[in-house]
Amino acid sequence: MQKLALAVALTAFSAATLAAPETFNIDPSHSFPRFEYNHFGYSNQQHRFEKTSGKIVFDRAAKTGSVDVSIDAKSVNTGSALFNGHIQAADFFDTDKYPVITFKSTAVKFDGEKPVAVDGKLTIKGVTKPVTLTITHFHSMPHPMLKKDAIGANAVTQIKRSEFNMGKYAPSVSDEVTLTIAVEAIKE
């Protein structure tokens, strides 16, 4: 009976060891959230944020995880210093009052071994809404230069900017905005 109990305990310990969550720090030099919208029907404009930080917890065996991302809203880069100032004003991001955009996951969905979607809460300009980030690409391997485990992903979602108190000029400037996040993260 003691041997059986020991075997069960060792099996449980081994399973727990295999299912250990790993924590990864977002690499700010390779992680850039972008947003795209239609500008008066002329073109689809794409802009990005230059400063992103956060953590990703990933448990391959248990098929669970979490994502916590902070984006410096003042780091928005439209390609024009004048337009950067315009989009940071009160009608849009209002970065003096709301300098940070956050995404905090509530669930990670898997298909086999790979994560395919992350449900969570997106906060922009003090307004929090549920969103689902669809993962279009995921990769995990040791980083060839840093010699540490690393993960990377591309994810996309659509939001309505008017739901975040940023609806000026809609619908001439599209209310629908596509958010795309390219992220790389290095294991702690």
C-alpha positions as a LaTeX table, in Angstrom:
\begin{tabular}{lrrr}
\hline
Residue & $x$ (\AA) & $y$ (\AA) & $z$ (\AA) \\
\hline
Met1 & 0.00 & 0.00 & 0.00 \\
Gln2 & 2.87 & 2.37 & 0.81 \\
Lys3 & 4.46 & 1.64 & $-2.57$ \\
Leu4 & 1.19 & 2.50 & $-4.32$ \\
Ala5 & 0.90 & 5.75 & $-2.37$ \\
Leu6 & 4.51 & 6.63 & $-3.21$ \\
Ala7 & 3.95 & 5.85 & $-6.90$ \\
Val8 & 0.82 & 8.03 & $-6.97$ \\
Ala9 & 2.67 & 10.87 & $-5.21$ \\
Leu10 & 5.62 & 10.65 & $-7.64$ \\
Thr11 & 3.26 & 10.61 & $-10.62$ \\
Ala12 & 1.43 & 13.66 & $-9.32$ \\
Phe13 & 4.75 & 15.43 & $-8.67$ \\
Ser14 & 5.99 & 14.61 & $-12.19$ \\
Ala15 & 2.76 & 15.87 & $-13.77$ \\
Ala16 & 2.93 & 19.06 & $-11.72$ \\
Thr17 & 6.55 & 19.56 & $-12.77$ \\
Leu18 & 5.65 & 19.17 & $-16.45$ \\
Ala19 & 2.70 & 21.53 & $-16.11$ \\
Ala20 & 4.67 & 24.36 & $-14.52$ \\
Pro21 & 3.71 & 27.77 & $-15.83$ \\
Glu22 & 6.51 & 29.83 & $-17.39$ \\
Thr23 & 6.67 & 33.61 & $-17.16$ \\
Phe24 & 7.91 & 35.67 & $-20.11$ \\
Asn25 & 8.71 & 39.40 & $-20.12$ \\
Ile26 & 7.57 & 41.31 & $-23.19$ \\
Asp27 & 10.53 & 42.44 & $-25.28$ \\
Pro28 & 9.89 & 46.16 & $-25.91$ \\
Ser29 & 12.27 & 46.24 & $-28.89$ \\
His30 & 10.22 & 43.60 & $-30.75$ \\
Ser31 & 6.65 & 44.28 & $-29.58$ \\
Phe32 & 4.60 & 46.88 & $-31.41$ \\
Pro33 & 0.82 & 47.27 & $-31.21$ \\
Arg34 & $-0.63$ & 48.87 & $-34.35$ \\
Phe35 & $-4.03$ & 50.24 & $-35.24$ \\
Glu36 & $-5.62$ & 50.72 & $-38.64$ \\
Tyr37 & $-8.69$ & 52.72 & $-39.71$ \\
Asn38 & $-10.16$ & 54.17 & $-42.89$ \\
His39 & $-9.50$ & 57.90 & $-43.33$ \\
Phe40 & $-12.46$ & 59.61 & $-45.09$ \\
Gly41 & $-12.55$ & 56.77 & $-47.62$ \\
Tyr42 & $-9.22$ & 57.83 & $-49.10$ \\
Ser43 & $-6.97$ & 55.23 & $-47.51$ \\
Asn44 & $-6.45$ & 52.86 & $-44.62$ \\
Gln45 & $-4.05$ & 54.51 & $-42.21$ \\
Gln46 & $-1.75$ & 52.45 & $-39.99$ \\
His47 & $-0.02$ & 53.76 & $-36.86$ \\
Arg48 & 1.83 & 52.11 & $-34.00$ \\
Phe49 & 2.89 & 52.54 & $-30.42$ \\
Glu50 & 6.63 & 52.56 & $-29.71$ \\
Lys51 & 6.60 & 51.56 & $-26.00$ \\
Thr52 & 5.01 & 48.34 & $-24.75$ \\
Ser53 & 5.65 & 46.29 & $-21.61$ \\
Gly54 & 4.11 & 43.41 & $-19.71$ \\
Lys55 & 4.18 & 39.73 & $-18.92$ \\
Ile56 & 2.89 & 36.55 & $-20.48$ \\
Val57 & 2.42 & 33.39 & $-18.43$ \\
Phe58 & 2.27 & 30.24 & $-20.51$ \\
Asp59 & 1.66 & 26.68 & $-19.34$ \\
Arg60 & 2.08 & 24.34 & $-22.28$ \\
Ala61 & 1.03 & 21.15 & $-20.51$ \\
Ala62 & $-2.03$ & 22.57 & $-18.76$ \\
Lys63 & $-2.95$ & 24.65 & $-21.83$ \\
Thr64 & $-3.48$ & 27.79 & $-19.79$ \\
Gly65 & $-1.92$ & 31.19 & $-19.65$ \\
Ser66 & $-2.35$ & 34.87 & $-19.06$ \\
Val67 & $-1.41$ & 38.08 & $-20.81$ \\
Asp68 & $-0.89$ & 41.47 & $-19.18$ \\
Val69 & 0.13 & 44.27 & $-21.55$ \\
Ser70 & 0.67 & 48.00 & $-20.93$ \\
Ile71 & 1.03 & 50.39 & $-23.84$ \\
Asp72 & 2.37 & 53.91 & $-23.42$ \\
Ala73 & $-0.31$ & 55.92 & $-25.26$ \\
Lys74 & 2.08 & 58.88 & $-25.54$ \\
Ser75 & 4.37 & 56.71 & $-27.68$ \\
Val76 & 1.89 & 56.72 & $-30.57$ \\
Asn77 & 3.71 & 57.13 & $-33.86$ \\
Thr78 & 1.71 & 58.29 & $-36.88$ \\
Gly79 & 4.78 & 59.36 & $-38.86$ \\
Ser80 & 4.00 & 63.04 & $-38.22$ \\
Ala81 & 4.86 & 64.95 & $-35.04$ \\
Leu82 & 1.91 & 67.29 & $-35.67$ \\
Phe83 & $-0.55$ & 64.39 & $-36.04$ \\
Asn84 & 0.98 & 62.60 & $-33.03$ \\
Gly85 & $-0.01$ & 65.65 & $-30.96$ \\
His86 & $-3.48$ & 65.76 & $-32.55$ \\
Ile87 & $-4.23$ & 62.10 & $-31.84$ \\
Gln88 & $-2.98$ & 62.44 & $-28.23$ \\
Ala89 & $-5.44$ & 65.30 & $-27.57$ \\
Ala90 & $-8.70$ & 65.03 & $-25.62$ \\
Asp91 & $-10.83$ & 64.11 & $-28.67$ \\
Phe92 & $-8.85$ & 60.93 & $-29.15$ \\
Phe93 & $-6.39$ & 59.25 & $-26.72$ \\
Asp94 & $-6.32$ & 62.14 & $-24.20$ \\
Thr95 & $-2.86$ & 61.03 & $-23.09$ \\
Asp96 & $-2.47$ & 63.75 & $-20.46$ \\
Lys97 & $-5.36$ & 62.18 & $-18.55$ \\
Tyr98 & $-5.02$ & 58.54 & $-19.75$ \\
Pro99 & $-1.34$ & 57.84 & $-20.49$ \\
Val100 & $-1.63$ & 54.03 & $-20.50$ \\
Ile101 & $-3.65$ & 51.53 & $-22.55$ \\
Thr102 & $-3.93$ & 48.07 & $-20.96$ \\
Phe103 & $-5.02$ & 44.57 & $-21.92$ \\
Lys104 & $-5.53$ & 41.96 & $-19.21$ \\
Ser105 & $-6.52$ & 38.47 & $-20.23$ \\
Thr106 & $-9.36$ & 36.49 & $-18.71$ \\
Ala107 & $-8.82$ & 33.24 & $-20.69$ \\
Val108 & $-6.49$ & 31.70 & $-23.26$ \\
Lys109 & $-7.96$ & 29.28 & $-25.79$ \\
Phe110 & $-5.90$ & 26.48 & $-27.33$ \\
Asp111 & $-6.20$ & 24.28 & $-30.40$ \\
Gly112 & $-3.98$ & 21.34 & $-29.69$ \\
Glu113 & $-0.62$ & 22.61 & $-28.47$ \\
Lys114 & $-0.95$ & 26.20 & $-29.67$ \\
Pro115 & $-2.88$ & 29.16 & $-28.26$ \\
Val116 & $-5.38$ & 30.49 & $-30.82$ \\
Ala117 & $-7.20$ & 33.27 & $-28.95$ \\
Val118 & $-6.98$ & 35.37 & $-25.82$ \\
Asp119 & $-10.10$ & 36.79 & $-24.19$ \\
Gly120 & $-9.58$ & 39.82 & $-22.02$ \\
Lys121 & $-10.36$ & 43.36 & $-21.02$ \\
Leu122 & $-9.02$ & 46.27 & $-23.06$ \\
Thr123 & $-8.86$ & 49.66 & $-21.35$ \\
Ile124 & $-8.48$ & 52.79 & $-23.47$ \\
Lys125 & $-9.17$ & 56.30 & $-22.19$ \\
Gly126 & $-10.55$ & 54.95 & $-18.91$ \\
Val127 & $-13.12$ & 52.71 & $-20.62$ \\
Thr128 & $-12.83$ & 48.93 & $-20.27$ \\
Lys129 & $-14.43$ & 46.56 & $-22.79$ \\
Pro130 & $-14.15$ & 42.81 & $-23.38$ \\
Val131 & $-12.25$ & 41.84 & $-26.52$ \\
Thr132 & $-10.91$ & 38.65 & $-28.07$ \\
Leu133 & $-7.47$ & 38.72 & $-29.63$ \\
Thr134 & $-7.29$ & 36.11 & $-32.40$ \\
Ile135 & $-3.78$ & 34.68 & $-32.61$ \\
Thr136 & $-2.78$ & 34.43 & $-36.26$ \\
His137 & 0.78 & 33.22 & $-35.57$ \\
Phe138 & 2.50 & 31.68 & $-32.53$ \\
His139 & 6.05 & 30.39 & $-32.14$ \\
Ser140 & 8.05 & 29.07 & $-29.19$ \\
Met141 & 11.74 & 28.16 & $-29.16$ \\
Pro142 & 15.04 & 29.05 & $-27.50$ \\
His143 & 16.14 & 32.52 & $-28.58$ \\
Pro144 & 19.22 & 32.01 & $-30.78$ \\
Met145 & 21.05 & 35.10 & $-29.46$ \\
Leu146 & 19.85 & 35.37 & $-25.86$ \\
Lys147 & 20.05 & 31.61 & $-25.18$ \\
Lys148 & 16.77 & 31.72 & $-23.23$ \\
Asp149 & 13.34 & 30.33 & $-24.06$ \\
Ala150 & 11.21 & 32.82 & $-25.98$ \\
Ile151 & 7.73 & 33.05 & $-27.45$ \\
Gly152 & 6.26 & 35.25 & $-30.12$ \\
Ala153 & 2.83 & 35.89 & $-31.56$ \\
Asn154 & 0.74 & 38.04 & $-33.80$ \\
Ala155 & $-2.81$ & 38.77 & $-32.72$ \\
Val156 & $-5.66$ & 40.84 & $-34.09$ \\
Thr157 & $-9.04$ & 42.20 & $-33.00$ \\
Gln158 & $-11.55$ & 44.83 & $-34.11$ \\
Ile159 & $-13.03$ & 47.52 & $-31.88$ \\
Lys160 & $-15.25$ & 50.57 & $-32.30$ \\
Arg161 & $-13.41$ & 53.65 & $-31.19$ \\
Ser162 & $-16.69$ & 55.36 & $-30.25$ \\
Glu163 & $-17.10$ & 52.76 & $-27.48$ \\
Phe164 & $-13.92$ & 54.17 & $-25.93$ \\
Asn165 & $-15.02$ & 57.83 & $-26.13$ \\
Met166 & $-12.92$ & 58.43 & $-29.24$ \\
Gly167 & $-15.64$ & 58.74 & $-31.89$ \\
Lys168 & $-14.84$ & 62.17 & $-33.34$ \\
Tyr169 & $-15.39$ & 62.34 & $-37.13$ \\
Ala170 & $-17.13$ & 58.93 & $-37.26$ \\
Pro171 & $-18.35$ & 57.57 & $-39.59$ \\
Ser172 & $-16.32$ & 59.65 & $-42.08$ \\
Val173 & $-13.22$ & 58.40 & $-40.32$ \\
Ser174 & $-14.17$ & 54.80 & $-39.67$ \\
Asp175 & $-15.47$ & 53.90 & $-36.25$ \\
Glu176 & $-14.12$ & 50.38 & $-36.78$ \\
Val177 & $-10.47$ & 50.06 & $-35.91$ \\
Thr178 & $-8.32$ & 46.97 & $-36.40$ \\
Leu179 & $-5.81$ & 46.42 & $-33.61$ \\
Thr180 & $-2.83$ & 44.20 & $-34.41$ \\
Ile181 & $-0.22$ & 43.23 & $-31.87$ \\
Ala182 & 3.16 & 41.76 & $-32.75$ \\
Val183 & 4.77 & 40.55 & $-29.54$ \\
Glu184 & 7.92 & 38.74 & $-28.51$ \\
Ala185 & 8.68 & 37.76 & $-24.95$ \\
Ile186 & 11.71 & 36.27 & $-23.18$ \\
Lys187 & 11.50 & 33.78 & $-20.30$ \\
Glu188 & 12.40 & 35.19 & $-16.88$ \\
\hline
\end{tabular}
